[in-house]
Amino acid sequence: MEPTRIHPVDSWSRKLRCLAVVLFFATVFLAAEQVSSVPRHTKFTATKTWSVRWQPTRVVNGAPLFLRVTAPVRLESLSGNWQGHEVFLNFDTANKTWYGIAGASLQTRPGSYPLKLEATTISGKKITFERKVTVHAAKYPRIAIKVAKQYTEPSPEQLQKVSEDTGLKQEVFHRVSLEREWSGNFQPPVDARISDVFGTQRTINGKVQSMHQGLDYAVPSGTPVAAVNTGTVLLARPLYFEGNCVALDHGQGLLTIYMHLSEIKVTEGEKIERGEEIGLSGGSGRATGPHLHLAVRWQGIYLNPATLLRLNLPKLDVSSDR
């Protein structure tokens, strides 16, 4: 008896049907495995799923940076951590992105530092993402100056005042409010020439004394000084080194400080709009002549005001934050 012959076409047809069945069950198995194996806390590592941008694009020590983050899914909340500082991120409903301000201190060494993001999705799932940000070394100037001993050797009474001021500044300048108050670009406080830049290493009377932690504007005494952005008056009083001083809280750890004023025109706790007059320039405190010193602090570290003034920032209402 001859064996049954199988037509080649029937053989291939059966094989294809078997393969289709195998692929179907394999797909179902893998899908079920994927759903069951995704934990509630998931780390997305593919850079194409997240977009993290910052300006300026070249970050240096002493510079603020403006962050924009686009997430791969809808988020209920997003926060960051940068060199041990919490980065507050707010949602921009118009562009569907999250944004915030951070900074690298003058003491930050060149290298790559992780920006760690932690989010909660609409469904309540926790996800994280990490992006390296490279910090380059800035070239800050060095100058040598000579001043009278009265500026470098305070009397016992003056040292007592310095001690009291230090305690006050430790308390006030390290406050971090949760709500953002700034909106849009920061504007110069006066229209004048800059006489000294941020980061200058000063050798005073032959000894290295300090790093200049602000911008000096060459203005005569009595020049109106404007708030660089919307904020709340955190401090408005005379201090030994700073003279008549005003500090504005722009929210989430960002402060601007105006020093050596001849007159203060705001009160602590007052809400101030960008461009509103906060005082008159002068030469109070430890100053060798009339000028305005503008400082920027972010969560306890001084940052370059010139960089902050150049950032292109969104103009948004506080109500737009989530």
The 8 nearest C-alpha neighbors of each residue, nearest first, counted from 0:
[[1, 2, 3, 4, 5, 6, 7, 10],
 [0, 2, 3, 4, 5, 6, 7, 10],
 [3, 1, 4, 0, 5, 6, 7, 10],
 [4, 2, 1, 5, 0, 6, 7, 10],
 [3, 5, 2, 6, 1, 7, 10, 9],
 [6, 4, 7, 3, 10, 9, 8, 2],
 [5, 7, 9, 8, 4, 10, 11, 3],
 [8, 6, 10, 9, 5, 11, 12, 4],
 [7, 9, 11, 10, 6, 12, 5, 13],
 [10, 8, 12, 6, 7, 11, 13, 5],
 [9, 11, 7, 13, 8, 12, 14, 6],
 [12, 10, 14, 8, 13, 9, 15, 7],
 [11, 13, 9, 15, 10, 14, 8, 16],
 [12, 14, 16, 10, 11, 15, 9, 17],
 [13, 15, 11, 17, 16, 12, 18, 10],
 [16, 14, 18, 12, 17, 13, 19, 11],
 [17, 15, 19, 13, 18, 14, 12, 20],
 [16, 18, 14, 20, 15, 19, 13, 21],
 [17, 19, 15, 21, 20, 16, 14, 22],
 [20, 18, 16, 22, 17, 21, 23, 15],
 [19, 21, 23, 17, 18, 22, 16, 24],
 [20, 22, 18, 24, 19, 23, 25, 17],
 [23, 21, 25, 19, 20, 24, 26, 18],
 [22, 24, 20, 26, 25, 21, 19, 27],
 [23, 25, 27, 26, 21, 22, 28, 20],
 [26, 24, 22, 28, 23, 27, 21, 29],
 [25, 27, 29, 23, 24, 28, 22, 30],
 [26, 28, 24, 30, 25, 29, 31, 23],
 [29, 27, 25, 31, 26, 30, 24, 32],
 [30, 28, 32, 26, 31, 27, 33, 25],
 [31, 29, 33, 27, 32, 28, 26, 34],
 [30, 32, 28, 34, 29, 33, 35, 27],
 [33, 31, 29, 35, 30, 34, 36, 28],
 [32, 34, 30, 36, 31, 35, 29, 37],
 [35, 33, 31, 32, 36, 37, 30, 29],
 [34, 36, 32, 33, 37, 31, 38, 30],
 [35, 37, 33, 34, 32, 38, 31, 39],
 [38, 36, 34, 35, 33, 39, 41, 40],
 [39, 37, 40, 41, 36, 35, 34, 124],
 [38, 40, 124, 41, 125, 37, 126, 123],
 [41, 39, 125, 38, 126, 124, 42, 127],
 [42, 40, 126, 38, 39, 43, 125, 127],
 [41, 43, 127, 126, 128, 44, 40, 125],
 [44, 42, 128, 45, 41, 127, 126, 48],
 [43, 45, 46, 42, 128, 129, 48, 49],
 [46, 44, 47, 48, 43, 49, 128, 42],
 [45, 47, 49, 48, 44, 50, 43, 130],
 [46, 48, 45, 49, 50, 71, 44, 43],
 [49, 47, 71, 46, 45, 70, 50, 43],
 [50, 48, 70, 46, 47, 71, 69, 51],
 [49, 51, 69, 68, 52, 70, 48, 47],
 [50, 52, 68, 67, 49, 69, 53, 66],
 [53, 51, 67, 66, 68, 50, 54, 56],
 [54, 52, 66, 65, 56, 55, 67, 64],
 [55, 53, 56, 65, 64, 66, 310, 52],
 [54, 56, 57, 53, 64, 58, 310, 65],
 [55, 57, 54, 53, 58, 52, 64, 65],
 [58, 56, 55, 59, 135, 54, 134, 133],
 [57, 59, 134, 135, 56, 55, 62, 133],
 [60, 58, 135, 134, 137, 136, 62, 61],
 [61, 59, 105, 103, 107, 104, 62, 136],
 [60, 62, 105, 104, 302, 103, 303, 59],
 [63, 61, 303, 302, 60, 103, 59, 102],
 [64, 62, 102, 101, 302, 307, 103, 306],
 [65, 63, 101, 54, 102, 100, 55, 53],
 [64, 66, 100, 54, 53, 99, 101, 67],
 [65, 67, 53, 99, 98, 52, 100, 64],
 [68, 66, 98, 52, 97, 51, 53, 96],
 [69, 67, 51, 97, 50, 96, 98, 70],
 [68, 70, 50, 96, 49, 97, 51, 71],
 [69, 71, 49, 72, 68, 50, 48, 73],
 [72, 70, 48, 49, 69, 73, 50, 47],
 [73, 71, 70, 74, 120, 121, 48, 69],
 [74, 72, 120, 121, 75, 70, 71, 119],
 [75, 73, 120, 121, 76, 119, 72, 118],
 [74, 76, 121, 120, 119, 73, 77, 118],
 [77, 75, 119, 74, 118, 78, 120, 321],
 [76, 78, 118, 117, 88, 119, 116, 79],
 [79, 77, 117, 88, 87, 116, 86, 118],
 [80, 78, 116, 86, 115, 85, 117, 87],
 [79, 81, 85, 115, 86, 84, 114, 83],
 [82, 80, 114, 84, 83, 85, 79, 86],
 [83, 81, 84, 80, 112, 113, 114, 103],
 [82, 84, 81, 80, 85, 86, 79, 114],
 [85, 83, 81, 80, 82, 86, 298, 101],
 [84, 86, 80, 79, 87, 81, 83, 78],
 [87, 85, 79, 80, 78, 101, 88, 84],
 [88, 86, 78, 99, 85, 251, 79, 89],
 [87, 89, 99, 98, 78, 97, 77, 86],
 [88, 90, 97, 98, 320, 321, 99, 91],
 [91, 89, 97, 320, 321, 96, 92, 98],
 [90, 92, 96, 93, 95, 94, 97, 89],
 [93, 91, 95, 94, 90, 319, 96, 320],
 [92, 94, 91, 95, 96, 90, 319, 315],
 [95, 93, 96, 92, 91, 97, 90, 69],
 [96, 94, 92, 91, 93, 90, 97, 69],
 [97, 95, 69, 91, 94, 68, 90, 67],
 [96, 98, 90, 68, 89, 67, 88, 91],
 [99, 97, 67, 88, 89, 66, 68, 90],
 [98, 100, 88, 66, 87, 65, 89, 86],
 [101, 99, 65, 64, 66, 86, 63, 102],
 [100, 102, 64, 63, 86, 65, 99, 297],
 [103, 101, 63, 64, 62, 104, 302, 297],
 [102, 104, 60, 61, 62, 107, 63, 105],
 [105, 103, 61, 106, 107, 60, 300, 102],
 [104, 106, 61, 60, 107, 103, 198, 302],
 [105, 107, 104, 108, 60, 61, 103, 109],
 [108, 106, 104, 60, 105, 103, 109, 61],
 [107, 109, 106, 110, 136, 60, 134, 135],
 [110, 108, 135, 134, 136, 107, 111, 133],
 [111, 109, 134, 133, 108, 112, 135, 132],
 [112, 110, 133, 132, 131, 134, 113, 109],
 [111, 113, 132, 131, 133, 110, 114, 82],
 [114, 112, 131, 130, 115, 132, 129, 81],
 [113, 115, 81, 130, 129, 80, 131, 116],
 [116, 114, 129, 80, 79, 113, 128, 130],
 [117, 115, 79, 128, 127, 78, 129, 114],
 [116, 118, 127, 78, 77, 126, 79, 128],
 [119, 117, 77, 126, 76, 125, 127, 120],
 [118, 120, 125, 76, 75, 124, 123, 74],
 [119, 121, 74, 123, 75, 124, 122, 73],
 [120, 122, 75, 74, 123, 73, 119, 124],
 [121, 123, 120, 124, 119, 75, 74, 73],
 [124, 122, 120, 121, 119, 125, 75, 39],
 [125, 123, 120, 39, 119, 122, 126, 40],
 [126, 124, 119, 40, 118, 39, 120, 41],
 [127, 125, 41, 118, 42, 40, 117, 119],
 [128, 126, 117, 42, 116, 118, 43, 41],
 [127, 129, 116, 43, 115, 42, 44, 117],
 [130, 128, 115, 114, 116, 113, 131, 127],
 [129, 131, 114, 113, 132, 115, 128, 51],
 [130, 132, 113, 112, 111, 114, 133, 129],
 [133, 131, 112, 111, 113, 130, 134, 114],
 [132, 134, 111, 110, 112, 135, 131, 58],
 [135, 133, 59, 58, 109, 110, 111, 60],
 [136, 134, 59, 109, 58, 137, 133, 60],
 [137, 135, 109, 59, 60, 138, 134, 108],
 [138, 136, 59, 139, 60, 135, 61, 105],
 [139, 137, 136, 140, 198, 59, 199, 60],
 [138, 140, 198, 199, 137, 141, 200, 197],
 [141, 139, 199, 200, 138, 142, 198, 196],
 [142, 140, 200, 199, 201, 139, 143, 202],
 [141, 143, 201, 202, 200, 144, 140, 199],
 [144, 142, 202, 201, 203, 141, 145, 205],
 [145, 143, 203, 204, 202, 142, 146, 201],
 [146, 144, 204, 203, 147, 143, 205, 202],
 [145, 147, 148, 144, 204, 150, 203, 151],
 [146, 148, 149, 150, 145, 151, 204, 152],
 [149, 147, 151, 150, 152, 146, 153, 204],
 [148, 150, 147, 152, 151, 153, 146, 154],
 [151, 149, 148, 147, 152, 285, 146, 153],
 [150, 152, 148, 149, 153, 147, 146, 203],
 [153, 151, 149, 148, 150, 154, 147, 158],
 [154, 152, 157, 158, 149, 151, 155, 150],
 [153, 155, 157, 156, 158, 152, 149, 159],
 [156, 154, 158, 157, 159, 153, 160, 152],
 [157, 155, 159, 154, 158, 160, 153, 161],
 [156, 158, 154, 160, 159, 155, 153, 161],
 [157, 159, 161, 155, 160, 156, 153, 154],
 [160, 158, 162, 156, 157, 161, 155, 163],
 [159, 161, 157, 163, 158, 162, 164, 156],
 [162, 160, 158, 164, 159, 163, 239, 165],
 [163, 161, 165, 159, 160, 164, 158, 166],
 [162, 164, 160, 166, 165, 161, 159, 167],
 [163, 165, 167, 161, 166, 162, 168, 160],
 [166, 164, 162, 168, 167, 163, 169, 161],
 [165, 167, 169, 163, 164, 168, 170, 162],
 [166, 168, 164, 170, 165, 169, 171, 163],
 [167, 169, 171, 165, 170, 172, 166, 164],
 [170, 168, 166, 167, 171, 172, 165, 173],
 [169, 171, 167, 168, 173, 172, 166, 174],
 [172, 170, 168, 173, 174, 169, 167, 233],
 [171, 173, 168, 174, 169, 170, 299, 254],
 [174, 172, 299, 171, 170, 169, 298, 175],
 [173, 175, 172, 171, 176, 252, 170, 298],
 [174, 176, 252, 251, 173, 177, 298, 250],
 [177, 175, 251, 250, 178, 252, 174, 179],
 [176, 178, 251, 175, 250, 179, 87, 252],
 [179, 177, 250, 176, 251, 180, 317, 249],
 [178, 180, 250, 251, 181, 249, 317, 177],
 [181, 179, 249, 250, 230, 229, 178, 317],
 [182, 180, 229, 249, 228, 179, 230, 183],
 [181, 183, 314, 315, 180, 313, 229, 184],
 [314, 184, 182, 313, 312, 185, 315, 181],
 [183, 185, 312, 311, 186, 310, 182, 308],
 [184, 186, 308, 227, 228, 183, 307, 187],
 [185, 187, 227, 308, 184, 188, 228, 274],
 [188, 186, 189, 227, 308, 190, 185, 225],
 [187, 189, 225, 224, 227, 226, 186, 190],
 [190, 188, 187, 191, 224, 225, 223, 216],
 [191, 189, 187, 188, 192, 216, 218, 224],
 [190, 192, 189, 216, 217, 218, 193, 187],
 [191, 193, 217, 216, 194, 190, 218, 215],
 [194, 192, 216, 215, 195, 217, 191, 214],
 [193, 195, 215, 217, 216, 192, 196, 214],
 [196, 194, 215, 193, 214, 197, 216, 199],
 [195, 197, 214, 199, 198, 215, 213, 194],
 [196, 198, 213, 212, 214, 211, 303, 199],
 [197, 199, 211, 139, 210, 212, 200, 196],
 [198, 200, 140, 211, 141, 210, 139, 197],
 [201, 199, 210, 141, 209, 198, 211, 142],
 [200, 202, 142, 209, 143, 203, 207, 141],
 [203, 201, 207, 143, 206, 205, 208, 142],
 [202, 204, 144, 206, 205, 145, 143, 201],
 [205, 203, 145, 206, 144, 202, 146, 143],
 [204, 206, 203, 202, 207, 143, 145, 144],
 [207, 205, 202, 203, 204, 208, 201, 143],
 [208, 206, 202, 201, 203, 209, 205, 200],
 [209, 207, 202, 206, 203, 201, 210, 200],
 [210, 208, 201, 200, 207, 211, 202, 199],
 [209, 211, 200, 199, 198, 212, 201, 208],
 [212, 210, 199, 198, 197, 213, 209, 200],
 [213, 211, 197, 198, 210, 301, 294, 302],
 [212, 214, 294, 197, 293, 211, 292, 304],
 [215, 213, 196, 293, 197, 292, 195, 216],
 [214, 216, 292, 195, 194, 291, 193, 293],
 [217, 215, 193, 291, 194, 290, 192, 218],
 [216, 218, 290, 194, 192, 193, 191, 215],
 [217, 219, 290, 216, 191, 220, 222, 291],
 [220, 218, 289, 222, 221, 290, 217, 281],
 [219, 221, 281, 280, 289, 222, 218, 261],
 [220, 222, 279, 280, 281, 219, 223, 261],
 [221, 223, 280, 279, 220, 219, 224, 218],
 [224, 222, 279, 278, 221, 276, 280, 225],
 [223, 225, 278, 188, 279, 276, 189, 277],
 [226, 224, 276, 188, 274, 275, 277, 227],
 [225, 227, 274, 273, 228, 275, 188, 277],
 [226, 228, 186, 185, 188, 273, 187, 225],
 [229, 227, 273, 185, 226, 181, 272, 230],
 [230, 228, 272, 273, 181, 271, 180, 249],
 [231, 229, 249, 248, 271, 180, 247, 270],
 [230, 232, 270, 248, 247, 269, 271, 268],
 [233, 231, 247, 267, 268, 269, 234, 246],
 [232, 234, 246, 247, 267, 248, 231, 268],
 [233, 235, 246, 245, 267, 232, 236, 247],
 [236, 234, 245, 244, 267, 266, 246, 265],
 [235, 237, 244, 243, 234, 238, 245, 263],
 [238, 236, 243, 242, 244, 239, 235, 241],
 [239, 237, 242, 241, 240, 243, 164, 236],
 [238, 240, 284, 242, 241, 161, 160, 285],
 [239, 241, 285, 284, 242, 238, 161, 286],
 [242, 240, 284, 258, 238, 259, 239, 244],
 [284, 243, 241, 283, 259, 238, 237, 239],
 [244, 242, 237, 260, 259, 236, 258, 283],
 [243, 245, 258, 236, 257, 235, 237, 242],
 [244, 246, 235, 257, 234, 256, 247, 258],
 [247, 245, 256, 234, 233, 255, 232, 257],
 [248, 246, 232, 255, 231, 233, 254, 230],
 [247, 249, 254, 231, 230, 250, 233, 253],
 [250, 248, 230, 180, 181, 253, 254, 247],
 [249, 251, 179, 180, 176, 178, 248, 252],
 [250, 252, 176, 177, 175, 179, 253, 178],
 [251, 253, 175, 298, 297, 250, 176, 254],
 [254, 252, 297, 249, 250, 251, 296, 248],
 [255, 253, 248, 296, 247, 295, 249, 297],
 [254, 256, 295, 247, 294, 246, 296, 257],
 [255, 257, 246, 294, 293, 245, 295, 247],
 [256, 258, 293, 245, 244, 292, 246, 294],
 [257, 259, 244, 241, 292, 260, 291, 243],
 [260, 258, 283, 242, 282, 243, 281, 241],
 [261, 259, 280, 281, 243, 262, 279, 258],
 [260, 262, 281, 280, 279, 283, 243, 282],
 [261, 263, 279, 260, 278, 264, 243, 280],
 [264, 262, 278, 265, 277, 279, 260, 243],
 [265, 263, 278, 277, 262, 266, 276, 279],
 [266, 264, 277, 263, 267, 235, 269, 278],
 [265, 267, 269, 235, 268, 232, 264, 234],
 [268, 266, 232, 234, 233, 269, 235, 265],
 [267, 269, 232, 231, 233, 266, 270, 234],
 [268, 270, 232, 267, 231, 266, 271, 265],
 [269, 271, 231, 230, 232, 268, 272, 229],
 [272, 270, 230, 229, 231, 269, 275, 273],
 [273, 271, 229, 275, 274, 228, 230, 270],
 [272, 274, 228, 229, 226, 227, 275, 271],
 [273, 275, 225, 226, 227, 272, 276, 228],
 [274, 276, 225, 226, 272, 273, 277, 271],
 [277, 275, 225, 224, 278, 226, 223, 274],
 [276, 278, 264, 265, 225, 224, 226, 275],
 [279, 277, 263, 264, 262, 224, 276, 223],
 [278, 280, 223, 221, 262, 222, 224, 260],
 [281, 279, 260, 220, 222, 221, 261, 291],
 [280, 282, 220, 261, 260, 289, 259, 290],
 [281, 283, 289, 259, 288, 286, 290, 260],
 [284, 282, 242, 259, 281, 260, 243, 261],
 [242, 283, 285, 240, 241, 239, 286, 259],
 [286, 284, 240, 150, 241, 283, 242, 287],
 [287, 285, 288, 282, 284, 283, 259, 289],
 [286, 288, 285, 282, 289, 146, 150, 283],
 [287, 289, 282, 286, 290, 281, 283, 220],
 [290, 288, 282, 281, 220, 219, 218, 280],
 [291, 289, 218, 217, 216, 281, 282, 280],
 [292, 290, 216, 215, 280, 258, 259, 293],
 [291, 293, 215, 258, 214, 257, 213, 216],
 [294, 292, 257, 214, 213, 256, 291, 215],
 [293, 295, 213, 256, 255, 304, 212, 292],
 [296, 294, 255, 302, 301, 304, 254, 256],
 [297, 295, 301, 254, 300, 253, 302, 299],
 [296, 298, 253, 252, 300, 299, 254, 301],
 [299, 297, 252, 300, 173, 296, 253, 175],
 [298, 300, 173, 297, 296, 172, 301, 252],
 [301, 299, 296, 297, 298, 104, 302, 103],
 [300, 302, 296, 295, 212, 297, 104, 299],
 [303, 301, 61, 62, 295, 296, 63, 304],
 [302, 304, 62, 305, 306, 197, 61, 213],
 [305, 303, 307, 306, 295, 308, 302, 294],
 [306, 304, 308, 303, 307, 309, 214, 197],
 [305, 307, 309, 308, 304, 303, 62, 310],
 [308, 306, 304, 309, 310, 305, 63, 303],
 [307, 309, 185, 305, 306, 310, 186, 304],
 [310, 308, 306, 307, 305, 311, 185, 184],
 [311, 309, 307, 308, 312, 306, 184, 54],
 [310, 312, 184, 309, 313, 183, 54, 308],
 [311, 313, 183, 184, 310, 314, 182, 65],
 [314, 312, 183, 315, 182, 311, 184, 91],
 [183, 315, 313, 182, 312, 316, 184, 181],
 [316, 314, 182, 313, 317, 319, 183, 91],
 [315, 317, 318, 319, 182, 314, 320, 180],
 [316, 318, 319, 320, 315, 180, 179, 178],
 [317, 319, 316, 320, 321, 315, 179, 178],
 [320, 318, 317, 316, 321, 315, 91, 92],
 [321, 319, 89, 90, 318, 317, 91, 316],
 [320, 90, 89, 319, 76, 318, 75, 91]]
